[in-house]
């Protein structure tokens, strides 16, 4: 679930009632990785790692898509995951392709949507 408690209002910080300070990119990355770890069962260290096992790569692609749905740019997602933006584009496209016919991927994407991501 996207944790709205991690957002602070300017009002809370300055005694006023306007605006919202968004989460830092690092916090967003950790949140998405934790959510994907919960859904897939793939440990966060493997998601962040270099291994290319099918299920690990799929979890990584879900993180890419989740971060994009939170508004991070392709280069920002790439930097956060220690990949280039081309790998992020490819991963998101592969996730979309798999979700068109693979029931397990469809189910995992649905679980991400229930957590508030717009995949």
The 8 nearest C-alpha neighbors of each residue, nearest first, counted from 0:
[[1, 114, 2, 115, 34, 113, 111, 116],
 [0, 2, 115, 3, 114, 30, 116, 31],
 [1, 3, 4, 5, 0, 6, 30, 114],
 [2, 4, 5, 6, 1, 7, 0, 22],
 [3, 5, 2, 6, 7, 1, 22, 8],
 [6, 4, 3, 2, 7, 22, 21, 26],
 [7, 5, 4, 3, 21, 22, 20, 8],
 [8, 6, 20, 19, 5, 9, 11, 21],
 [7, 9, 19, 10, 11, 18, 20, 6],
 [8, 10, 12, 11, 18, 13, 19, 17],
 [15, 9, 11, 16, 14, 8, 13, 12],
 [12, 10, 8, 9, 14, 13, 7, 15],
 [11, 13, 9, 10, 14, 8, 7, 15],
 [14, 12, 10, 15, 9, 11, 16, 8],
 [13, 15, 10, 11, 12, 16, 9, 8],
 [10, 16, 14, 13, 17, 9, 11, 12],
 [17, 15, 10, 9, 14, 18, 8, 11],
 [16, 18, 10, 9, 15, 8, 19, 11],
 [19, 17, 9, 8, 20, 16, 10, 7],
 [18, 20, 8, 9, 7, 21, 6, 17],
 [19, 21, 7, 8, 6, 9, 22, 18],
 [22, 20, 6, 19, 23, 7, 5, 8],
 [21, 23, 6, 26, 24, 27, 5, 20],
 [22, 24, 26, 25, 21, 27, 28, 20],
 [23, 25, 27, 26, 28, 22, 71, 79],
 [26, 24, 28, 27, 23, 29, 79, 22],
 [25, 27, 29, 23, 24, 28, 30, 22],
 [26, 28, 24, 30, 25, 29, 31, 23],
 [27, 29, 25, 31, 30, 26, 32, 24],
 [30, 28, 32, 26, 27, 31, 33, 25],
 [29, 31, 27, 33, 28, 32, 26, 34],
 [32, 30, 34, 28, 33, 29, 62, 35],
 [31, 33, 35, 29, 34, 30, 36, 62],
 [34, 32, 36, 30, 31, 35, 29, 37],
 [33, 35, 31, 37, 36, 32, 30, 38],
 [36, 34, 38, 32, 37, 33, 39, 31],
 [37, 35, 33, 40, 41, 39, 34, 38],
 [36, 38, 34, 35, 40, 39, 33, 41],
 [39, 37, 35, 36, 40, 34, 107, 110],
 [40, 38, 36, 41, 37, 35, 58, 107],
 [39, 41, 36, 37, 38, 42, 35, 43],
 [40, 42, 36, 39, 43, 55, 45, 46],
 [43, 41, 45, 44, 36, 40, 46, 39],
 [42, 44, 46, 45, 36, 47, 32, 41],
 [45, 43, 47, 42, 46, 48, 41, 32],
 [46, 44, 48, 43, 47, 42, 55, 41],
 [47, 45, 43, 59, 44, 48, 55, 58],
 [46, 48, 44, 45, 43, 80, 49, 59],
 [49, 47, 45, 46, 50, 44, 43, 80],
 [48, 50, 51, 47, 45, 46, 56, 81],
 [51, 49, 48, 52, 45, 55, 56, 46],
 [50, 52, 56, 53, 49, 55, 54, 48],
 [53, 51, 55, 54, 50, 56, 57, 49],
 [52, 54, 56, 55, 57, 51, 58, 50],
 [53, 55, 57, 56, 52, 58, 41, 39],
 [56, 54, 58, 52, 57, 53, 46, 59],
 [57, 55, 59, 53, 58, 54, 51, 52],
 [56, 58, 60, 54, 59, 55, 53, 61],
 [59, 57, 61, 55, 60, 56, 54, 62],
 [58, 60, 56, 62, 57, 61, 46, 55],
 [61, 59, 90, 57, 63, 62, 58, 91],
 [60, 62, 58, 64, 59, 63, 65, 57],
 [61, 63, 65, 59, 60, 64, 31, 32],
 [64, 62, 60, 66, 61, 65, 87, 67],
 [63, 65, 67, 61, 62, 66, 91, 68],
 [66, 64, 62, 68, 67, 63, 61, 116],
 [65, 67, 69, 63, 68, 64, 71, 62],
 [66, 68, 71, 64, 70, 69, 65, 63],
 [67, 69, 65, 66, 70, 117, 116, 64],
 [70, 68, 66, 67, 71, 65, 116, 27],
 [69, 71, 67, 68, 72, 66, 65, 73],
 [72, 70, 67, 66, 75, 69, 76, 73],
 [71, 73, 75, 74, 76, 70, 67, 66],
 [72, 74, 76, 84, 75, 77, 87, 71],
 [75, 73, 77, 84, 76, 72, 78, 83],
 [76, 74, 72, 78, 77, 73, 71, 79],
 [77, 75, 79, 73, 74, 78, 72, 80],
 [76, 78, 82, 83, 74, 84, 80, 75],
 [77, 79, 81, 75, 80, 76, 82, 74],
 [78, 80, 76, 77, 81, 75, 28, 25],
 [79, 81, 77, 78, 82, 47, 76, 63],
 [82, 80, 78, 79, 77, 83, 47, 76],
 [83, 81, 77, 80, 78, 86, 84, 87],
 [82, 84, 77, 85, 86, 87, 74, 78],
 [83, 85, 74, 87, 77, 73, 86, 88],
 [86, 84, 88, 87, 83, 89, 82, 73],
 [85, 87, 89, 84, 88, 83, 90, 82],
 [86, 88, 84, 90, 85, 89, 63, 77],
 [89, 87, 85, 91, 86, 90, 92, 84],
 [90, 88, 86, 92, 87, 91, 93, 85],
 [91, 89, 60, 93, 87, 92, 88, 86],
 [90, 92, 94, 88, 93, 89, 60, 64],
 [93, 91, 95, 89, 94, 90, 96, 88],
 [94, 92, 96, 90, 95, 91, 97, 89],
 [93, 95, 91, 97, 92, 96, 98, 90],
 [96, 94, 92, 98, 93, 97, 91, 99],
 [95, 97, 93, 94, 98, 99, 92, 100],
 [98, 96, 94, 99, 101, 95, 100, 93],
 [97, 99, 105, 95, 104, 96, 101, 100],
 [98, 100, 97, 96, 101, 95, 105, 102],
 [101, 99, 98, 97, 102, 96, 105, 104],
 [102, 100, 104, 98, 97, 103, 105, 99],
 [101, 103, 105, 104, 106, 100, 98, 99],
 [104, 102, 106, 105, 101, 107, 98, 108],
 [103, 105, 107, 98, 106, 101, 102, 108],
 [106, 104, 102, 98, 108, 103, 107, 109],
 [105, 107, 109, 103, 104, 108, 102, 110],
 [108, 106, 110, 104, 109, 105, 103, 111],
 [107, 109, 111, 105, 110, 106, 104, 112],
 [108, 110, 112, 106, 107, 111, 105, 113],
 [111, 109, 107, 113, 108, 112, 106, 114],
 [112, 110, 108, 114, 109, 113, 116, 107],
 [113, 111, 116, 109, 115, 114, 110, 117],
 [114, 112, 110, 115, 111, 109, 116, 0],
 [115, 113, 0, 111, 112, 116, 1, 110],
 [114, 116, 112, 113, 1, 0, 117, 111],
 [117, 115, 112, 111, 118, 114, 65, 68],
 [116, 118, 68, 112, 115, 65, 111, 69],
 [117, 116, 64, 68, 112, 65, 108, 111]]
